[in-house]
Amino acid sequence: MQPCLLLVLALLGTTSASHPAPESPEVDEAALEVPEEDARCPLQSETRALSVANPLGASTFRYVIVTRCQNFHSAQHICARCYRGHLASIHSYRTNSLLRHQARLSTNHGQVWIGAITQPVGRTVRCWWADQTRWNYSHWLHGYPLGSHRYCTSLCTNNGRWRSVRCQVRLPFICEY
């Protein structure tokens, strides 16, 4: 079997039945290939773990900031395989501010991956979270999201604003589990 097909099959095995596949265009299979050296789980020295109590008291949200730079799809794969989670979805200003602050303390990069994806649909831009949770909050930098291609989303560690970034760019990332 080709390595790409093996990866796709492996990813299908980690998908939760409670989250149906998004109604989104086909994924570029070449972008899903994870180089062998990047497939390992992050070392403890490459991470910073966070727990955030839900203000409603129902649960605790857990995050890990990974300082090793990956492209979006490799980061998503590492979140699923190593933490049984996904790139972080952000649903409030409070969470956005907390993650921005902690990412700024953890990495010297100006941006980190979060789990938002955008794509032009006609004259509008469709936004969705990779974990299929409801799109109920955004914090875009003026002029974003870009509507010319399918993009992944980064959180700026300086101002907390979101930017459209080509998914192949290598950045640190935030997993939620």
Secondary structure, 3 states (H helix, E strand, C coil): CCHHHHHHHHHHHCCCCCCCCCCCCCCCHHHHCCCHHHCCCCCHHHEEEEEEECCCCCCEEEEEEEEEEECHHHHHHHHHHHHCCEECCCCCHHHHHHHHHHHHHHCCCCEEEEEEEEEEECCEEEEEECCCCCCCCCCECCCCCCCCCCEEEEEECCCCCEEEECCCCCEEEEEEC
